[in-house]
Amino acid sequence: MATYRGAIVDVDGTLVRGDNSLTGAADAVRTLRETGITPLFFSNNPTQPPEHYVERLATHDIDIDAVEVLTSALVTAEFLEDEHAGRDVFVVGETYLRELLERRGFGVRDDPDAADVLVASIDREFDYETLTEAFWALESGASFVGTDPDVTIPVHERLVPGSGAIINAIAGVAGRDPNHVLGKPSADAGRAALSHLDVSPEECLVVGDRLDTDVALGERIGATTVLVRSGVTTRGELAESDVTPDYVLDSVREIGEVLGD
């Protein structure tokens, strides 16, 4: 039997779906804790602070601490601190991301020509002017960093454009790919998650509903992967995917089957 000390757990589609609880999610988190496994709740949503997830999950009887939350915005901030500490950034993104980078000591500039780094993310006010300014930042030599690759995200039972859509729009007009895209399933995200948990890949589970982010992240870092079919992945997508989870569960409520294997 494998011994796990940490678990990287997705939120949307795994523990909750929109405003609704997923059956057994609270029990699953308790099961992890009771078996000595520290959970890290990892969301690719770059628009909300950890405290948002504490409050959101509390309404579903899932008690967590803010230090147990990792987001693509936090991974991006940590990456920039390592690679571009104190530099000037032009942010295509929302208020929380801008404020986070300001708190971390970056100069958040409104002038694209003054930026050392372009940080691109979901921006629900994204328009032609913003696209133009992002293009100018890259034309002026800025590095190109994206918070996460999610082209679409689920909102109220429908899909809407996510960070990946905006990153791709900027990449298209600039004729260049980003230097780095953070968030799941990037290697940077994997390293950040393992560091937060202080575990080795062999001691870690990755639990989520998406093959392209959650399971792919686990494969990249060498962790045990668990796909739950309570979210976006269909049976057909699973059958055709090059990404193969170690375990497939109908929902996270069955996590005990993995722990007892």
Rosetta silent file (secondary structure, phi, psi, omega in degrees, C-alpha in Angstrom):
SEQUENCE: MATYRGAIVDVDGTLVRGDNSLTGAADAVRTLRETGITPLFFSNNPTQPPEHYVERLATHDIDIDAVEVLTSALVTAEFLEDEHAGRDVFVVGETYLRELLERRGFGVRDDPDAADVLVASIDREFDYETLTEAFWALESGASFVGTDPDVTIPVHERLVPGSGAIINAIAGVAGRDPNHVLGKPSADAGRAALSHLDVSPEECLVVGDRLDTDVALGERIGATTVLVRSGVTTRGELAESDVTPDYVLDSVREIGEVLGD
SCORE:     score description
SCORE:     0.000 S_00000001
   1 L     0.000  130.547  178.863    0.000    0.000    0.000 S_00000001
   2 L   -70.287  148.041  177.248    1.344    3.409   -0.968 S_00000001
   3 L  -108.945  116.499 -179.221    1.851    5.964    1.790 S_00000001
   4 L  -106.894  140.220  176.478    0.634    9.446    0.920 S_00000001
   5 L  -115.284  -15.385 -178.642    1.367   12.572    2.951 S_00000001
   6 E  -144.153  156.084  177.489   -0.110   15.218    0.668 S_00000001
   7 E  -142.324  126.411  173.137   -2.898   15.711   -1.856 S_00000001
   8 E   -90.344  113.586 -171.054   -3.317   18.419   -4.488 S_00000001
   9 E  -116.998  124.588  175.117   -7.094   18.771   -4.728 S_00000001
  10 L   -70.881  162.737 -178.248   -8.993   20.685   -7.398 S_00000001
  11 L  -106.476  -70.514 -175.955  -12.026   22.719   -6.343 S_00000001
  12 E   -70.969  126.454 -178.443  -14.549   23.313   -9.152 S_00000001
  13 L    89.167  -11.711 -179.899  -15.925   20.064  -10.518 S_00000001
  14 L  -113.632  -50.987  178.077  -14.239   18.080   -7.760 S_00000001
  15 L  -102.577  -36.157 -179.755  -15.553   19.462   -4.462 S_00000001
  16 E  -138.918  160.864  171.756  -18.236   21.854   -5.718 S_00000001
  17 E  -132.228  104.714 -174.365  -20.003   22.695   -8.946 S_00000001
  18 L    64.138 -125.061  178.828  -20.963   26.341   -9.048 S_00000001
  19 L   -92.841    4.330 -174.266  -22.991   27.032   -5.913 S_00000001
  20 E  -104.528  140.532  173.730  -23.776   23.360   -5.363 S_00000001
  21 E   -74.192  148.400  170.983  -21.992   20.848   -3.163 S_00000001
  22 L   -97.685  134.046 -172.591  -20.859   17.597   -4.724 S_00000001
  23 L   -54.594  128.034  175.407  -22.012   14.594   -2.733 S_00000001
  24 L    84.291    1.582 -176.199  -19.443   13.331   -0.275 S_00000001
  25 H   -64.604  -45.821 -179.839  -16.938   16.152   -0.802 S_00000001
  26 H   -62.472  -41.191  178.226  -16.823   17.207    2.855 S_00000001
  27 H   -64.136  -37.212 -179.432  -16.452   13.580    3.943 S_00000001
  28 H   -64.426  -42.435  178.600  -13.646   13.071    1.421 S_00000001
  29 H   -64.427  -41.057  177.089  -11.652   16.009    2.804 S_00000001
  30 H   -63.001  -38.960  178.837  -12.153   14.685    6.334 S_00000001
  31 H   -61.252  -43.786  177.328  -10.991   11.245    5.179 S_00000001
  32 H   -57.800  -49.476 -177.833   -7.783   12.725    3.793 S_00000001
  33 H   -63.021  -42.612 -176.832   -7.068   14.541    7.045 S_00000001
  34 H   -67.068  -22.619  177.958   -7.914   11.532    9.220 S_00000001
  35 L   -96.667   12.993  174.881   -5.456    9.367    7.294 S_00000001
  36 L    82.170   17.772 -178.952   -2.644   11.881    7.801 S_00000001
  37 L  -101.470  124.406  178.048   -2.800   13.450    4.335 S_00000001
  38 E   -85.571  121.135  178.289   -2.435   17.226    4.110 S_00000001
  39 E   -86.874  146.695  170.332   -4.646   18.679    1.359 S_00000001
  40 E  -124.594  117.060 -175.530   -3.691   21.620   -0.834 S_00000001
  41 E   -90.069  113.129 -169.166   -6.666   23.097   -2.647 S_00000001
  42 E  -116.410  117.136  177.886   -5.410   24.262   -6.042 S_00000001
  43 E  -117.296  141.147  174.317   -7.508   26.384   -8.390 S_00000001
  44 L   -83.328    5.533  178.274   -6.512   27.793  -11.759 S_00000001
  45 L   -77.774  115.171 -177.783   -8.776   30.776  -11.076 S_00000001
  46 L   -92.883   11.927 -172.699   -6.486   33.851  -10.860 S_00000001
  47 L  -103.450   -4.296 -174.441   -9.220   36.292   -9.815 S_00000001
  48 L  -130.814  146.123  177.096   -9.766   35.367   -6.161 S_00000001
  49 L   -80.388  166.733  178.534   -7.620   35.291   -2.992 S_00000001
  50 H   -54.945  -36.096 -178.149   -7.291   32.206   -0.765 S_00000001
  51 H   -60.182  -29.611  176.717   -9.797   33.675    1.699 S_00000001
  52 H   -60.416  -41.824 -178.343  -12.476   33.427   -0.983 S_00000001
  53 H   -72.953  -33.305  174.686  -12.060   29.652   -1.065 S_00000001
  54 H   -59.018  -48.556 -178.868  -12.108   29.417    2.727 S_00000001
  55 H   -68.932  -41.567 -177.217  -15.480   31.180    2.775 S_00000001
  56 H   -64.740  -46.464 -177.666  -16.834   29.399   -0.275 S_00000001
  57 H   -72.639  -27.511  177.558  -16.006   25.902    0.927 S_00000001
  58 H   -61.164  -32.724  178.421  -17.225   26.665    4.453 S_00000001
  59 L   -69.219  -12.515  177.498  -20.736   27.052    3.016 S_00000001
  60 L  -110.706   20.990  177.903  -20.410   23.434    1.883 S_00000001
  61 L    63.968   28.445  175.418  -19.223   22.188    5.312 S_00000001
  62 L  -113.010  110.311 -176.678  -15.600   21.940    4.155 S_00000001
  63 L   -94.899  121.326  179.610  -13.324   23.654    6.659 S_00000001
  64 L  -137.650  165.508  174.447   -9.941   24.782    5.349 S_00000001
  65 L  -105.251  154.221 -179.901   -7.291   27.392    6.135 S_00000001
  66 H   -59.517  -31.930 -179.407   -6.093   30.061    3.719 S_00000001
  67 H   -70.377   -9.869  178.394   -2.571   28.587    3.831 S_00000001
  68 H   -93.763    9.200 -177.811   -4.026   25.406    2.311 S_00000001
  69 E  -112.914  133.060  172.951   -5.036   27.239   -0.886 S_00000001
  70 E  -127.604  137.392  178.373   -2.886   27.691   -3.983 S_00000001
  71 E  -128.803  166.350  178.140   -4.048   29.503   -7.115 S_00000001
  72 H   -63.946  -29.167  176.773   -2.574   30.256  -10.505 S_00000001
  73 H   -65.524  -42.380  179.145   -2.242   33.899   -9.414 S_00000001
  74 H   -67.113  -40.462  176.732   -0.084   32.887   -6.444 S_00000001
  75 H   -61.521  -41.450  178.863    2.040   30.583   -8.609 S_00000001
  76 H   -62.773  -44.319  179.382    2.496   33.463  -11.060 S_00000001
  77 H   -62.240  -42.474  179.669    3.527   35.844   -8.282 S_00000001
  78 H   -65.521  -40.540  177.789    6.032   33.323   -6.903 S_00000001
  79 H   -62.112  -45.696 -179.076    7.457   32.706  -10.374 S_00000001
  80 H   -65.058  -35.849  176.667    7.847   36.433  -11.018 S_00000001
  81 H   -62.373  -37.019  179.615    9.541   36.901   -7.644 S_00000001
  82 H   -74.717  -38.465 -170.432   12.077   34.246   -8.629 S_00000001
  83 H  -104.011  -25.612 -174.073   12.626   35.393  -12.215 S_00000001
  84 L  -141.293   42.220 -173.941   11.731   39.106  -12.373 S_00000001
  85 L   -55.518  129.582  174.900   11.854   40.420   -8.799 S_00000001
  86 L    73.368    5.787 -177.065   10.967   44.095   -8.475 S_00000001
  87 L   -81.408  171.121  178.128   10.496   44.630  -12.207 S_00000001
  88 E   -89.761  136.449 -177.473    7.753   46.634  -13.907 S_00000001
  89 E  -126.668  147.353  170.029    4.768   44.684  -15.223 S_00000001
  90 E  -109.563  121.242 -172.004    1.853   45.424  -17.529 S_00000001
  91 E  -107.127  122.299  164.431   -1.123   43.360  -16.398 S_00000001
  92 E   -99.091   99.693 -173.226   -3.972   42.168  -18.570 S_00000001
  93 L   179.206 -172.726 -174.011   -6.082   40.853  -15.734 S_00000001
  94 L  -102.846  178.104 -168.101   -8.454   41.682  -12.939 S_00000001
  95 H   -55.798  -47.068 -176.242   -8.179   43.641   -9.707 S_00000001
  96 H   -59.300  -43.249 -178.799   -6.958   40.869   -7.393 S_00000001
  97 H   -63.166  -44.393  178.962   -4.066   39.934   -9.674 S_00000001
  98 H   -61.166  -46.237 -178.403   -2.943   43.553  -10.014 S_00000001
  99 H   -66.328  -37.411  177.968   -3.136   44.132   -6.260 S_00000001
 100 H   -60.628  -46.335 -178.624   -1.312   40.875   -5.514 S_00000001
 101 H   -67.933  -35.907  175.487    1.601   41.840   -7.746 S_00000001
 102 H   -62.492  -42.910  179.408    1.735   45.325   -6.249 S_00000001
 103 H   -65.242  -28.672  179.766    1.905   43.801   -2.748 S_00000001
 104 L   -84.112    5.225  172.778    4.726   41.537   -3.900 S_00000001
 105 L    95.554   11.946  178.546    6.802   44.567   -4.868 S_00000001
 106 L   -91.160  146.850  173.505    6.212   44.814   -8.613 S_00000001
 107 E   -85.397  109.083  179.958    5.588   48.090  -10.377 S_00000001
 108 E   -88.807  109.960 -171.314    2.207   47.664  -12.083 S_00000001
 109 L  -103.150  145.499  173.537    2.342   50.105  -15.000 S_00000001
 110 L   -89.202  -15.075  179.080   -0.383   51.558  -17.197 S_00000001
 111 L   -93.325  111.313 -177.588    2.169   52.367  -19.905 S_00000001
 112 H   -62.283  -27.911 -179.282    2.856   49.197  -21.926 S_00000001
 113 H   -73.628  -12.797 -178.828    6.170   50.590  -23.176 S_00000001
 114 H   -94.738   -0.089 -172.170    7.428   50.831  -19.572 S_00000001
 115 L   -91.197  137.981  171.157    6.885   47.150  -18.764 S_00000001
 116 L   -85.574  -27.260 -177.283    9.579   44.510  -18.404 S_00000001
 117 E  -137.311  134.142  168.597    6.961   41.753  -18.245 S_00000001
 118 E   -96.261  121.603  176.205    3.479   41.370  -19.725 S_00000001
 119 E  -107.267  116.208 -175.907    1.285   39.286  -17.407 S_00000001
 120 E  -111.006  137.635 -174.777   -1.801   38.011  -19.237 S_00000001
 121 L  -156.535 -178.710  175.447   -4.824   36.500  -17.527 S_00000001
 122 L   -62.057  136.322 -179.785   -8.594   36.405  -17.586 S_00000001
 123 L  -147.512  105.243 -174.940   -9.989   39.920  -17.906 S_00000001
 124 L   -76.849    3.284  170.869  -13.736   40.264  -18.239 S_00000001
 125 L  -114.330   17.297 -179.486  -13.281   43.835  -19.509 S_00000001
 126 L   -59.872  131.716 -179.135  -10.801   42.781  -22.219 S_00000001
 127 L  -147.073 -174.476 -176.601  -11.265   44.820  -25.394 S_00000001
 128 H   -60.184  -40.332 -179.874   -9.493   46.036  -28.536 S_00000001
 129 H   -63.156  -42.596  179.099   -7.622   48.748  -26.644 S_00000001
 130 H   -64.238  -42.388  178.275   -6.302   46.241  -24.105 S_00000001
 131 H   -60.519  -41.988  179.285   -5.232   43.876  -26.876 S_00000001
 132 H   -62.309  -45.719 -178.859   -3.408   46.725  -28.594 S_00000001
 133 H   -65.635  -37.823  176.437   -1.579   47.745  -25.425 S_00000001
 134 H   -63.375  -41.617  176.902   -0.564   44.150  -24.708 S_00000001
 135 H   -60.380  -43.253  179.464    0.784   43.907  -28.253 S_00000001
 136 H   -63.986  -38.535  178.239    2.755   47.114  -27.745 S_00000001
 137 H   -59.242  -43.083  179.110    4.257   45.781  -24.504 S_00000001
 138 H   -70.281  -37.959  177.268    5.578   42.750  -26.374 S_00000001
 139 H   -62.112  -28.165  179.872    6.743   44.896  -29.279 S_00000001
 140 L   -85.939    1.953  173.452    8.749   46.913  -26.739 S_00000001
 141 L   102.189    9.300  179.733   10.540   43.774  -25.576 S_00000001
 142 L   -68.002  146.320  168.798    8.562   42.642  -22.534 S_00000001
 143 E   -69.324  155.826 -172.304    8.641   39.003  -21.491 S_00000001
 144 E  -119.204  111.725 -177.931    5.276   37.255  -21.940 S_00000001
 145 E  -125.182  131.460  175.903    3.846   35.369  -18.944 S_00000001
 146 E  -110.141  147.498 -177.906    0.354   33.844  -18.646 S_00000001
 147 L   -75.007  -35.145 -176.522   -1.332   32.881  -15.395 S_00000001
 148 L  -166.852  158.006 -173.671   -2.973   29.685  -16.631 S_00000001
 149 L   -93.401    6.093 -172.001   -3.884   27.899  -19.862 S_00000001
 150 L   -66.931  107.036 -179.284   -7.647   27.450  -19.312 S_00000001
 151 L   -70.890  -37.790  175.702   -9.249   28.515  -22.595 S_00000001
 152 E  -129.204  154.232  176.420  -12.744   28.027  -21.175 S_00000001
 153 E  -136.674  148.721 -179.725  -14.105   27.892  -17.645 S_00000001
 154 E   -81.624  131.562  175.488  -17.525   26.771  -16.355 S_00000001
 155 E  -139.144  117.898  177.761  -19.874   29.492  -15.097 S_00000001
 156 L    51.129   51.851  174.753  -23.501   28.746  -14.200 S_00000001
 157 L    69.080    6.637  175.190  -23.621   25.502  -16.200 S_00000001
 158 E  -125.292  162.245  175.783  -22.155   27.187  -19.308 S_00000001
 159 E   -97.945  140.409  176.129  -18.613   27.662  -20.575 S_00000001
 160 E  -131.055  161.795  179.976  -17.105   31.131  -20.952 S_00000001
 161 E   -62.980  140.230  177.435  -13.653   32.284  -22.145 S_00000001
 162 L  -113.308 -163.551 -178.044  -10.860   31.976  -19.587 S_00000001
 163 H   -57.027  -41.442 -176.778   -7.272   33.140  -19.303 S_00000001
 164 H   -59.099  -34.368  179.000   -6.119   30.882  -22.118 S_00000001
 165 H   -65.202  -41.114 -179.889   -8.439   32.597  -24.594 S_00000001
 166 H   -72.339  -41.732  176.137   -6.947   35.997  -23.797 S_00000001
 167 H   -58.263  -44.077 -179.267   -3.383   34.673  -23.799 S_00000001
 168 H   -65.896  -36.316  177.994   -4.029   33.097  -27.203 S_00000001
 169 H   -63.542  -43.802  179.105   -5.484   36.338  -28.575 S_00000001
 170 H   -66.407  -43.285  179.153   -2.382   38.266  -27.521 S_00000001
 171 H   -61.121  -37.344 -179.054   -0.088   35.537  -28.842 S_00000001
 172 H   -64.660  -45.891 -178.125   -1.932   35.594  -32.151 S_00000001
 173 H   -73.397  -30.585 -179.276   -1.535   39.307  -32.782 S_00000001
 174 H   -83.920  -16.781 -179.118    2.067   39.327  -31.532 S_00000001
 175 L    68.778   30.695  179.041    3.046   36.258  -33.528 S_00000001
 176 L  -151.220  148.899  176.698    4.789   34.664  -30.550 S_00000001
 177 L   -82.131  158.386  174.898    4.023   32.181  -27.806 S_00000001
 178 L   -61.711  151.178  172.918    4.262   33.102  -24.118 S_00000001
 179 L   -69.187  -36.343  179.293    7.605   32.574  -22.436 S_00000001
 180 E  -149.755  138.707  168.330    5.785   30.864  -19.574 S_00000001
 181 E  -120.340  116.955 -175.131    2.209   29.843  -18.800 S_00000001
 182 L   -89.692 -164.946 -175.765    1.796   29.115  -15.106 S_00000001
 183 L    73.480  175.361  177.891   -1.003   27.365  -13.237 S_00000001
 184 L   -66.403  137.075    8.850   -1.895   23.729  -13.750 S_00000001
 185 L  -106.059   33.262 -173.702   -0.408   21.701  -15.468 S_00000001
 186 L   -66.834  155.215  175.948    2.886   23.613  -15.673 S_00000001
 187 H   -61.698  -35.143  178.012    6.064   22.314  -14.097 S_00000001
 188 H   -62.893  -40.179  177.644    6.223   25.555  -12.099 S_00000001
 189 H   -64.494  -41.739  178.669    2.777   24.832  -10.657 S_00000001
 190 H   -62.160  -45.487  179.062    3.847   21.316   -9.759 S_00000001
 191 H   -63.183  -41.126 -179.819    6.989   22.493   -8.010 S_00000001
 192 H   -63.290  -43.415 -178.849    5.052   25.161   -6.126 S_00000001
 193 H   -64.875  -45.178  178.765    2.435   22.674   -4.941 S_00000001
 194 H   -63.361  -37.461  178.690    4.996   20.115   -3.770 S_00000001
 195 H   -65.716  -43.195  178.584    6.911   22.865   -1.998 S_00000001
 196 H   -62.271  -39.062 -179.463    3.787   24.098   -0.202 S_00000001
 197 H   -81.015  -21.606 -175.779    2.980   20.550    0.908 S_00000001
 198 L    57.831   49.558  177.481    6.628   19.687    1.651 S_00000001
 199 L  -131.780  162.446  173.059    6.225   16.222    0.138 S_00000001
 200 L   -86.160  162.042  177.099    7.897   14.228   -2.611 S_00000001
 201 H   -56.897  -36.369 -178.345    5.958   13.308   -5.771 S_00000001
 202 H   -67.110  -20.643 -179.055    5.782    9.696   -4.590 S_00000001
 203 H   -97.536    9.110 -169.505    4.008   10.846   -1.426 S_00000001
 204 E  -121.037  137.885  168.874    1.463   12.975   -3.285 S_00000001
 205 E  -101.303  147.854  168.853   -1.976   12.459   -4.796 S_00000001
 206 E  -122.226  120.859 -174.073   -3.462   14.771   -7.414 S_00000001
 207 E  -120.646  124.011  179.498   -7.267   14.725   -7.434 S_00000001
 208 E  -169.690  176.150 -175.265   -9.357   16.569  -10.007 S_00000001
 209 L  -104.244   -2.119 -176.490  -11.943   16.447  -12.766 S_00000001
 210 L  -115.612  131.158  176.484   -9.854   17.631  -15.728 S_00000001
 211 H   -69.313  -41.124 -170.664   -7.450   15.525  -17.735 S_00000001
 212 H   -77.891  -16.727  178.692   -5.657   18.481  -19.306 S_00000001
 213 H  -117.176  -59.448 -174.318   -4.888   20.304  -16.055 S_00000001
 214 H   -69.245  -57.820 -177.448   -5.272   18.125  -12.963 S_00000001
 215 H   -67.414  -39.130  177.952   -4.224   14.713  -14.247 S_00000001
 216 H   -62.098  -36.989  176.069   -1.626   16.207  -16.590 S_00000001
 217 H   -61.811  -47.174  179.575   -0.103   18.048  -13.618 S_00000001
 218 H   -60.312  -42.986  177.461    0.138   14.811  -11.663 S_00000001
 219 H   -61.497  -41.205 -176.507    1.754   13.014  -14.578 S_00000001
 220 H   -63.557  -38.189 -176.703    4.244   15.842  -15.034 S_00000001
 221 H   -94.393   -5.975  178.553    5.460   15.729  -11.429 S_00000001
 222 L    83.546   25.481  178.317    5.274   11.943  -11.031 S_00000001
 223 L   -92.277  168.421  173.351    2.434   11.873   -8.490 S_00000001
 224 E   -78.554  130.219 -173.368   -0.449    9.402   -8.255 S_00000001
 225 E  -109.223  139.800 -179.580   -3.380   10.774  -10.249 S_00000001
 226 E  -129.917  115.433  175.207   -7.085   10.471   -9.496 S_00000001
 227 E   -95.716  128.455  172.907   -9.718   11.597  -12.012 S_00000001
 228 E  -105.284  136.402 -174.898  -13.206   12.205  -10.672 S_00000001
 229 L   -95.061   33.281  178.060  -16.030   12.078  -13.210 S_00000001
 230 L   -96.947   -0.607 -176.516  -18.139   14.668  -11.397 S_00000001
 231 L  -118.059 -125.848 -167.920  -16.868   17.529  -13.550 S_00000001
 232 L   -89.509  -18.135 -171.955  -16.093   18.216  -17.188 S_00000001
 233 L   -81.605  125.266  178.005  -14.457   14.992  -18.405 S_00000001
 234 L   -91.832  165.158  177.196  -16.707   12.627  -20.354 S_00000001
 235 H   -60.203  -39.153  179.832  -16.195    8.891  -20.830 S_00000001
 236 H   -64.425  -42.317  178.118  -15.409    9.523  -24.486 S_00000001
 237 H   -64.101  -38.878  178.630  -12.747   12.110  -23.677 S_00000001
 238 H   -64.313  -42.349 -178.082  -11.190    9.753  -21.154 S_00000001
 239 H   -66.282  -32.430 -175.225  -11.085    6.910  -23.677 S_00000001
 240 H   -94.306   -7.271 -172.269   -9.447    9.065  -26.353 S_00000001
 241 L   -78.205  146.635  171.853   -7.007   10.981  -24.152 S_00000001
 242 L   -80.220  -12.336  178.474   -3.246   10.527  -24.141 S_00000001
 243 L   -93.293  123.375 -173.689   -3.365   11.442  -20.448 S_00000001
 244 L  -119.570  112.074  178.341   -4.125    8.371  -18.342 S_00000001
 245 L   -71.088  152.485  176.253   -5.109    8.694  -14.671 S_00000001
 246 L   -71.653  -33.831  179.198   -4.005    6.047  -12.199 S_00000001
 247 E  -134.842  145.986  173.744   -7.511    5.919  -10.731 S_00000001
 248 E  -125.872  122.420 -179.307  -10.924    6.912  -12.045 S_00000001
 249 E  -119.673  149.967  175.170  -13.700    7.557   -9.527 S_00000001
 250 L   -65.163  -36.397  177.313  -17.305    8.564  -10.055 S_00000001
 251 L  -156.648  169.206 -177.641  -16.812   11.246   -7.408 S_00000001
 252 H   -67.379  -16.754  178.950  -14.389   12.326   -4.713 S_00000001
 253 H   -61.122  -19.442 -178.639  -16.551   10.576   -2.115 S_00000001
 254 H   -91.916   13.933 -174.573  -14.840    7.337   -3.240 S_00000001
 255 H   -59.976  -25.385  178.031  -11.332    8.555   -2.323 S_00000001
 256 H   -59.853  -27.554  178.464  -11.118    5.891    0.378 S_00000001
 257 H   -64.976  -34.344  178.325  -10.800    3.275   -2.376 S_00000001
 258 H   -73.456  -42.522 -176.163   -7.512    4.859   -3.441 S_00000001
 259 H   -68.456  -26.438 -179.565   -6.186    5.188    0.095 S_00000001
 260 L   -93.993    1.405 -176.410   -6.911    1.545    0.847 S_00000001
 261 L   -79.345    0.000    0.000   -5.367    0.218   -2.380 S_00000001
